[in-house]
Amino acid sequence: MSNHYHLLIETPNGNLVDAMKWPQATFTQRYNARHQLWGHLFQGRYKAKI
């Protein structure tokens, strides 16, 4: 399981897309800066199963 992660998130307004933008963008920017990389870190969109 080293190439992916699982999250369980509950949002009262049903705005999961907005809730996921900040953590993914922030993590990607910091990871790329630390490892001197550029571009997308995550492959494709996140998957939401209800």
C-alpha positions, 0 to 999 in steps of 0.5 A, a space after each residue: 500500500 505504499 503507492 496510495 492512501 485511503 481517507 475517510 472524510 465526512 463533509 456536512 455540505 456535500 462539497 467533497 471536491 472543494 474539500 479535496 483541492 487544498 490537501 492535494 494541491 498543498 501536498 503536491 507543491 511541498 513534495 515537488 519542492 522537497 524532491 525538486 520535481 515539477 508537475 502532477 503527483 497524483 494520477 487521475 482524479 480521486 475516487 469517491 465511493 459511497 
